[in-house]
Amino acid sequence: QVQVVESGGGLVQAGGSLRLSCAASGSKFSIGAMGWYRQAPGKQRELVAAITRGGNTNYADSVKGRFSISRDNAKNTVYLQMNSLKPEDTAVYYCNVVAYLDGLGYETWGQGTQVTVSS
């Protein structure tokens, strides 16, 4: 089983920055794509950014140019650097990890971390 632990959420003023971290662990598993999703009250969960093991990235249009996703494969950790934050970025942010074992893929979600941006 893969465990996912997130950290780094909090309260910040508009225009500020936050950095989220997500560490995945699980013996015998190979970690594949990692990403961040968010869910605001009354809205569906949406992709924020994702990164493959090889470093290819994908961003939601709403965060392009402000957020940056990166990862450390040696630590199985993914980061989300969030700059120029806006009140509309307020949401619970969830880490998503795809891991492989014996040719099968498994998707694991973190518990979520709250990001609140005040105006």
Rosetta blueprint (number, residue, H / E / L):
1 Q L
2 V L
3 Q E
4 V E
5 V E
6 E E
7 S E
8 G L
9 G L
10 G E
11 L E
12 V E
13 Q E
14 A L
15 G L
16 G L
17 S L
18 L E
19 R E
20 L E
21 S E
22 C E
23 A E
24 A E
25 S E
26 G L
27 S L
28 K L
29 F L
30 S E
31 I E
32 G E
33 A E
34 M E
35 G E
36 W E
37 Y E
38 R E
39 Q E
40 A L
41 P L
42 G L
43 K L
44 Q L
45 R L
46 E E
47 L E
48 V E
49 A E
50 A E
51 I E
52 T L
53 R L
54 G L
55 G L
56 N L
57 T E
58 N E
59 Y E
60 A L
61 D H
62 S H
63 V H
64 K L
65 G L
66 R L
67 F E
68 S E
69 I E
70 S E
71 R E
72 D E
73 N L
74 A L
75 K L
76 N L
77 T E
78 V E
79 Y E
80 L E
81 Q E
82 M E
83 N L
84 S L
85 L L
86 K L
87 P H
88 E H
89 D H
90 T L
91 A E
92 V E
93 Y E
94 Y E
95 C E
96 N E
97 V E
98 V E
99 A E
100 Y E
101 L E
102 D L
103 G L
104 L E
105 G E
106 Y E
107 E E
108 T E
109 W E
110 G L
111 Q L
112 G L
113 T E
114 Q E
115 V E
116 T E
117 V E
118 S E
119 S L
